[in-house]
Amino acid sequence: MAAVKPFLCIRPNREAADKVAALPYDVYNRKEACAAVAGNPLSFLNIDRPETQFPDDVDTYDGRVYDKARELLDRRIADGTFVEDGQECYYIYRLTMDGRAQTGIVACCSIDDYVDGVIKKHENTREDKEIDRIRHVDTTNAHTGPIFLAYRADRAVNRVVDEVTAGEPLYDFVSEDGIGHTVWKVEDPQQNGRIEAAFAAIPATYIADGHHRAASAVKVGLKRREENPGYTGEEPFNYFLSVLFPDEQLMILPYNRVVKDLNGMDEAGFLAAVGEHFTVEKMDGPYAPDEKGLFGMYLGGSWYKLAAGAECRSYDPVKGLDVSILQDRLLGPVLGIGDPRTDKRIDFIGGIRGLGELERRVKEDMTVAFSMYPTSIKELLNVADAGLLMPPKSTWFEPKLRSGLFIHRLG
């Protein structure tokens, strides 16, 4: 059962919250991060991406960079930008995008649950990406970016959420991208106890987004255990910062693909090869699939609708995913993309960018683009429950959690 705990939170004061809140560190490259923090010294991105405080000739992973993150965090606590709540509690965090809301519980989750598989994964992680966040968490002594978790909706949790959100929010603002952010503090000890008891009866939670952050947080916790052999298991370093959302409220956007070339074929030969496993229909304009098993393709200035043949379908939770069908029947055998994690000929475009971005990339530096039907949250849970892994770049969640609204110190 899931150990989901209240915690002592460090958070922005009310007046600073909208200026502090920042998109996750990994949605930016270094140049973009520098541009994003320009003119906003309170943006949490200054702390999450501290290389922005140095000239370009200082390496992103220089030890001084991580020390700067600790310095900036301590400075913001000292000057009152961040305050520490005096009691362990949960928070409720609602994000609203285009009139659709999702409401999560801000809490700390157990590193033992991660190790033991109570917190289920659907992606592999890369060690090089983990090392950066391990150093950041260890040096700042804090979890600064929450892990996005999902759970199967529970009526007991819903009742407490409804009670708390009927009251006055702690924060309520709209970020520059139009996303609404509303936060409530769960101050009633009874309500906190009911949330903890409800999660203790939930058999599993699922990483929706943030696999590398989760793996890094857990490894820092295990490192702290080695450094403190007399640990009890209740120390803050045994838990990591999370926001948990009910599955019924989550929306996944497609994760589209663009490929550099046609693997030595001309357009006619490529279309013939695609036709071996897909019916190909030329469209009058941009095409986004409206059901599973359909794909859009942009090639040579034209859009096509691809429908996977019956032989492509599978009841296997991974092989039956549209991202798997495209990889196994087209990207791999036809275009020669053997490992999409490492092949430099393929790139991935989040569905939030729209079909226009696919057309732009084909005109600029790619040859063919594919628009996808989004993976469903049910498919994600089924893959995780089976102990399997999704292909890379299978899911794109929107809206994104903001970093900096909640900080958990490791001790």
C-alpha positions as CSV (number, residue, x, y, z in Angstrom):
1,M,0.0,0.0,0.0
2,A,1.1,3.6,-0.7
3,A,2.9,5.6,1.9
4,V,1.9,9.2,1.0
5,K,2.9,11.6,3.8
6,P,2.3,15.2,4.8
7,F,5.5,17.2,5.1
8,L,7.1,20.5,6.3
9,C,6.9,22.7,3.2
10,I,9.1,25.6,2.2
11,R,7.1,27.7,-0.2
12,P,6.9,31.2,-1.6
13,N,5.1,34.0,0.3
14,R,1.8,34.9,-1.3
15,E,3.0,37.9,-3.1
16,A,5.9,36.1,-4.7
17,A,4.3,32.9,-5.8
18,D,3.4,33.9,-9.4
19,K,7.0,35.2,-9.9
20,V,8.7,32.2,-8.4
21,A,6.7,29.5,-10.1
22,A,8.6,28.1,-13.1
23,L,8.2,25.3,-15.7
24,P,10.3,22.2,-15.1
25,Y,14.0,22.5,-15.6
26,D,14.0,19.9,-18.4
27,V,11.7,21.7,-20.8
28,Y,14.5,24.2,-21.6
29,N,17.9,24.0,-23.2
30,R,20.6,26.3,-21.7
31,K,20.0,29.2,-24.1
32,E,16.2,29.1,-23.5
33,A,16.7,28.9,-19.7
34,C,18.9,32.0,-19.8
35,A,16.3,33.9,-21.8
36,A,13.5,32.7,-19.4
37,V,15.2,34.0,-16.3
38,A,16.3,37.4,-17.8
39,G,14.6,40.1,-15.8
40,N,13.1,37.8,-13.3
41,P,15.5,37.1,-10.4
42,L,12.8,35.4,-8.4
43,S,12.0,32.7,-11.0
44,F,12.7,29.3,-9.6
45,L,14.5,28.5,-12.8
46,N,17.4,30.4,-11.5
47,I,17.8,27.7,-8.8
48,D,16.7,24.8,-11.0
49,R,19.1,25.7,-13.8
50,P,21.9,27.6,-12.0
51,E,24.2,27.5,-15.0
52,T,22.1,30.6,-16.1
53,Q,24.1,32.5,-13.5
54,F,27.4,31.9,-15.3
55,P,29.0,32.8,-18.6
56,D,28.6,30.2,-21.4
57,D,32.2,29.0,-21.0
58,V,31.3,27.5,-17.5
59,D,30.2,23.9,-18.0
60,T,26.6,23.2,-17.0
61,Y,27.8,20.4,-14.7
62,D,30.6,22.4,-13.0
63,G,30.6,22.0,-9.2
64,R,30.3,25.7,-8.9
65,V,26.9,25.6,-10.6
66,Y,25.4,23.3,-8.0
67,D,26.9,25.4,-5.2
68,K,25.2,28.4,-6.8
69,A,21.8,26.6,-6.6
70,R,22.3,26.1,-2.9
71,E,23.4,29.7,-2.4
72,L,20.3,31.1,-4.3
73,L,17.9,28.9,-2.4
74,D,19.4,29.9,1.0
75,R,19.3,33.5,-0.1
76,R,15.6,33.4,-1.0
77,I,14.8,31.7,2.4
78,A,16.8,34.3,4.2
79,D,15.2,37.3,2.5
80,G,11.6,36.0,3.1
81,T,10.8,35.1,-0.5
82,F,10.3,31.6,0.8
83,V,8.7,30.8,4.1
84,E,8.5,27.5,6.0
85,D,5.2,26.3,7.3
86,G,5.4,25.2,10.9
87,Q,3.3,22.0,10.6
88,E,3.4,18.9,8.5
89,C,0.5,18.9,6.1
90,Y,-0.7,18.2,2.6
91,Y,-1.5,20.8,0.0
92,I,-4.0,20.7,-2.9
93,Y,-2.8,21.9,-6.3
94,R,-5.2,22.6,-9.1
95,L,-4.1,23.3,-12.6
96,T,-6.6,24.7,-15.1
97,M,-6.0,24.7,-18.9
98,D,-8.5,25.6,-21.5
99,G,-11.3,25.3,-19.0
100,R,-10.3,21.8,-17.9
101,A,-9.0,21.3,-14.3
102,Q,-6.9,18.6,-12.7
103,T,-6.5,18.6,-8.9
104,G,-3.7,16.8,-7.1
105,I,-2.4,16.1,-3.6
106,V,1.1,17.6,-2.8
107,A,2.8,15.2,-0.5
108,C,6.0,13.2,0.1
109,C,6.2,9.6,-1.2
110,S,8.4,6.8,0.2
111,I,11.7,5.8,-1.5
112,D,10.9,2.2,-0.3
113,D,7.7,2.3,-2.3
114,Y,9.7,3.2,-5.3
115,V,12.3,0.4,-4.7
116,D,9.6,-2.2,-3.9
117,G,7.4,-1.4,-6.9
118,V,4.4,0.2,-5.1
119,I,5.3,3.3,-7.2
120,K,5.2,1.9,-10.7
121,K,7.2,3.0,-13.6
122,H,6.7,2.8,-17.4
123,E,10.0,4.2,-18.7
124,N,13.7,3.5,-18.4
125,T,16.0,6.3,-17.2
126,R,19.5,7.4,-18.4
127,E,22.3,7.5,-15.9
128,D,23.7,10.8,-17.4
129,K,20.4,12.6,-16.8
130,E,20.1,11.2,-13.3
131,I,23.6,12.4,-12.3
132,D,22.7,16.0,-12.8
133,R,19.6,15.9,-10.6
134,I,21.4,13.7,-8.0
135,R,24.0,16.4,-7.6
136,H,21.4,19.2,-7.6
137,V,19.2,17.5,-4.9
138,D,22.2,16.5,-2.8
139,T,23.9,19.9,-2.9
140,T,20.8,21.9,-2.2
141,N,19.6,19.4,0.3
142,A,16.2,19.8,-1.2
143,H,13.6,18.3,-3.6
144,T,12.8,21.3,-5.7
145,G,10.7,19.8,-8.5
146,P,7.8,17.6,-7.7
147,I,7.3,14.2,-9.3
148,F,4.0,13.9,-11.3
149,L,2.2,10.8,-10.0
150,A,-1.1,9.3,-10.9
151,Y,-3.4,7.0,-8.9
152,R,-6.7,5.3,-9.6
153,A,-9.4,7.8,-8.4
154,D,-10.5,7.2,-4.8
155,R,-13.8,8.5,-3.3
156,A,-12.2,9.1,0.1
157,V,-9.5,11.3,-1.3
158,N,-12.1,13.1,-3.5
159,R,-14.2,14.0,-0.4
160,V,-11.4,15.6,1.4
161,V,-10.3,17.5,-1.7
162,D,-13.9,18.8,-2.2
163,E,-14.0,20.0,1.5
164,V,-10.6,21.8,1.3
165,T,-11.1,23.4,-2.1
166,A,-14.4,24.9,-0.9
167,G,-12.3,27.2,1.3
168,E,-10.0,30.1,0.6
169,P,-6.9,29.3,-1.5
170,L,-3.3,30.0,-0.5
171,Y,-2.3,30.9,-4.1
172,D,-4.5,31.7,-7.1
173,F,-2.8,33.0,-10.2
174,V,-2.6,32.6,-14.0
175,S,0.9,32.0,-15.4
176,E,2.1,33.7,-18.6
177,D,1.1,30.7,-20.7
178,G,-2.5,31.0,-19.6
179,I,-2.5,28.1,-17.1
180,G,-4.4,28.7,-13.8
181,H,-2.6,27.6,-10.6
182,T,-4.6,27.4,-7.4
183,V,-3.2,26.0,-4.1
184,W,-4.9,25.2,-0.8
185,K,-3.2,24.2,2.4
186,V,-4.8,21.3,4.3
187,E,-4.6,22.7,7.8
188,D,-7.2,20.5,9.6
189,P,-5.3,17.6,11.3
190,Q,-8.4,15.3,10.8
191,Q,-8.4,16.1,7.0
192,N,-4.7,15.3,6.9
193,G,-5.2,12.0,8.7
194,R,-8.0,11.1,6.3
195,I,-5.8,11.7,3.2
196,E,-3.0,9.6,4.7
197,A,-5.4,6.8,5.6
198,A,-7.0,6.8,2.1
199,F,-3.7,6.5,0.3
200,A,-2.6,3.7,2.8
201,A,-5.5,1.7,1.3
202,I,-4.4,2.4,-2.4
203,P,-2.3,-0.5,-3.7
204,A,-0.2,1.4,-6.2
205,T,0.7,4.8,-7.6
206,Y,2.2,5.5,-11.0
207,I,4.9,7.9,-12.3
208,A,3.2,9.9,-15.0
209,D,6.0,12.3,-15.7
210,G,9.4,12.8,-14.0
211,H,11.1,9.4,-14.1
212,H,14.6,10.9,-14.0
213,R,13.7,13.2,-11.1
214,A,12.2,10.3,-9.2
215,A,15.1,8.0,-9.8
216,S,17.5,10.7,-8.7
217,A,15.6,11.6,-5.6
218,V,15.5,7.9,-4.6
219,K,19.3,7.5,-5.1
220,V,20.0,10.5,-3.0
221,G,17.8,9.1,-0.2
222,L,19.6,5.7,-0.4
223,K,23.0,7.6,-0.3
224,R,21.8,9.5,2.9
225,R,20.9,6.1,4.4
226,E,24.5,4.9,3.8
227,E,25.8,8.1,5.4
228,N,23.5,7.6,8.4
229,P,23.5,3.9,9.3
230,G,21.3,4.5,12.3
231,Y,18.5,6.0,10.3
232,T,14.9,5.1,11.4
233,G,13.1,5.4,8.1
234,E,11.2,8.5,9.2
235,E,13.9,11.1,8.3
236,P,12.9,13.5,5.5
237,F,15.5,12.0,3.2
238,N,13.4,8.8,3.1
239,Y,10.7,10.6,1.1
240,F,10.5,12.6,-2.1
241,L,8.3,15.5,-3.2
242,S,5.3,14.5,-5.4
243,V,1.9,15.7,-6.7
244,L,-0.6,12.9,-7.1
245,F,-3.5,13.2,-9.5
246,P,-6.5,10.9,-10.0
247,D,-6.3,9.1,-13.3
248,E,-9.8,10.2,-14.4
249,Q,-8.7,13.9,-14.5
250,L,-5.5,13.5,-16.6
251,M,-5.1,14.2,-20.3
252,I,-2.2,13.0,-22.4
253,L,-1.3,14.8,-25.6
254,P,0.3,13.0,-28.6
255,Y,4.0,12.8,-28.9
256,N,4.7,13.3,-32.6
257,R,7.7,12.2,-34.6
258,V,9.9,13.8,-37.4
259,V,12.6,11.9,-39.3
260,K,15.6,13.4,-41.1
261,D,15.5,11.3,-44.4
262,L,13.8,8.4,-46.2
263,N,16.6,5.9,-45.6
264,G,17.9,6.1,-49.2
265,M,14.4,5.9,-50.8
266,D,12.6,8.3,-53.0
267,E,9.1,9.4,-52.1
268,A,7.4,6.8,-54.4
269,G,9.5,4.0,-53.0
270,F,8.9,5.1,-49.5
271,L,5.1,5.3,-50.0
272,A,5.1,1.8,-51.5
273,A,7.0,0.5,-48.5
274,V,4.6,2.2,-46.1
275,G,1.7,0.6,-47.9
276,E,2.8,-2.9,-46.9
277,H,1.3,-2.5,-43.5
278,F,-0.8,0.7,-43.7
279,T,-3.5,2.0,-46.0
280,V,-2.4,5.3,-47.3
281,E,-4.9,8.1,-48.1
282,K,-3.9,11.6,-49.3
283,M,-5.7,14.3,-47.4
284,D,-6.7,17.9,-48.4
285,G,-4.9,19.5,-45.4
286,P,-3.3,18.8,-42.0
287,Y,-4.4,15.6,-40.4
288,A,-4.5,14.7,-36.7
289,P,-5.7,11.1,-35.9
290,D,-9.0,10.9,-34.1
291,E,-8.8,7.3,-33.1
292,K,-6.4,4.5,-32.2
293,G,-4.6,2.8,-35.1
294,L,-4.6,5.9,-37.3
295,F,-1.5,8.1,-38.0
296,G,-1.0,11.4,-39.9
297,M,2.1,11.7,-42.2
298,Y,3.5,14.9,-43.8
299,L,5.7,14.3,-46.8
300,G,6.6,16.4,-49.8
301,G,4.2,19.2,-48.9
302,S,1.2,16.8,-48.5
303,W,-0.6,15.2,-45.7
304,Y,-1.6,11.5,-45.6
305,K,-3.8,9.4,-43.4
306,L,-2.3,6.1,-42.5
307,A,-4.4,3.2,-41.1
308,A,-2.6,0.3,-39.5
309,G,-3.5,-3.1,-41.0
310,A,-5.1,-5.8,-38.8
311,E,-1.7,-7.6,-38.6
312,C,-0.3,-4.6,-36.7
313,R,-2.8,-4.8,-33.9
314,S,-2.0,-6.6,-30.6
315,Y,-3.5,-7.2,-27.2
316,D,-0.1,-7.0,-25.7
317,P,0.0,-3.8,-23.5
318,V,3.2,-2.5,-25.1
319,K,3.0,-3.9,-28.7
320,G,-0.5,-2.7,-29.0
321,L,0.4,1.0,-28.4
322,D,0.3,3.2,-31.4
323,V,3.9,4.4,-30.7
324,S,4.9,0.7,-30.9
325,I,3.0,0.0,-34.1
326,L,4.7,3.0,-35.8
327,Q,8.1,2.0,-34.5
328,D,7.8,-1.7,-35.2
329,R,6.1,-1.5,-38.6
330,L,7.5,1.7,-40.2
331,L,10.2,3.7,-38.3
332,G,12.3,0.6,-37.7
333,P,12.0,-1.7,-40.8
334,V,11.3,1.1,-43.4
335,L,13.2,4.1,-42.1
336,G,16.0,2.3,-40.3
337,I,15.4,3.9,-36.9
338,G,16.7,1.0,-34.8
339,D,16.9,2.7,-31.4
340,P,14.8,5.9,-31.2
341,R,16.5,6.8,-27.9
342,T,19.9,7.3,-29.6
343,D,19.3,7.7,-33.3
344,K,20.1,11.3,-34.3
345,R,17.8,11.0,-37.4
346,I,14.6,11.2,-35.4
347,D,13.2,13.9,-33.2
348,F,10.1,14.1,-31.0
349,I,7.6,17.0,-30.9
350,G,5.1,17.4,-28.1
351,G,1.5,17.6,-29.2
352,I,1.1,21.0,-27.5
353,R,3.1,22.5,-30.4
354,G,0.5,21.5,-33.0
355,L,0.7,20.2,-36.5
356,G,2.2,23.5,-37.8
357,E,5.4,22.6,-35.9
358,L,5.6,19.3,-37.8
359,E,5.3,21.2,-41.2
360,R,7.9,23.7,-40.1
361,R,10.4,21.1,-39.1
362,V,9.9,19.2,-42.4
363,K,10.5,22.4,-44.4
364,E,13.5,23.3,-42.2
365,D,15.6,20.2,-41.4
366,M,13.5,17.0,-41.7
367,T,11.9,15.0,-44.5
368,V,8.9,13.3,-43.0
369,A,6.6,13.8,-40.0
370,F,4.1,11.7,-38.2
371,S,1.2,12.9,-36.1
372,M,0.0,10.5,-33.4
373,Y,-3.2,9.6,-31.6
374,P,-2.3,10.1,-27.9
375,T,-1.6,7.2,-25.6
376,S,-4.3,6.9,-23.0
377,I,-3.9,7.0,-19.2
378,K,-5.5,3.5,-19.1
379,E,-2.8,2.2,-21.5
380,L,-0.1,3.8,-19.3
381,L,-1.5,2.1,-16.2
382,N,-1.8,-1.2,-17.9
383,V,1.8,-1.2,-19.1
384,A,3.0,-0.3,-15.6
385,D,0.8,-2.9,-13.9
386,A,2.3,-5.5,-16.3
387,G,5.8,-4.5,-15.2
388,L,6.6,-3.5,-18.7
389,L,8.1,-0.3,-20.3
390,M,6.8,2.0,-22.9
391,P,8.8,3.0,-26.0
392,P,10.5,6.3,-25.5
393,K,8.5,9.5,-25.9
394,S,5.1,7.8,-25.6
395,T,3.3,10.4,-23.5
396,W,3.2,14.2,-23.3
397,F,1.3,15.5,-20.3
398,E,-0.2,19.0,-20.1
399,P,-0.4,21.2,-18.2
400,K,3.1,21.0,-16.6
401,L,3.6,21.2,-12.8
402,R,5.4,24.4,-11.8
403,S,8.6,24.1,-9.8
404,G,9.2,26.3,-6.8
405,L,5.7,26.3,-5.3
406,F,6.7,23.5,-2.9
407,I,10.1,22.5,-1.6
408,H,11.0,19.6,0.6
409,R,14.2,19.7,2.6
410,L,16.0,16.4,3.1
411,G,16.9,17.2,6.7
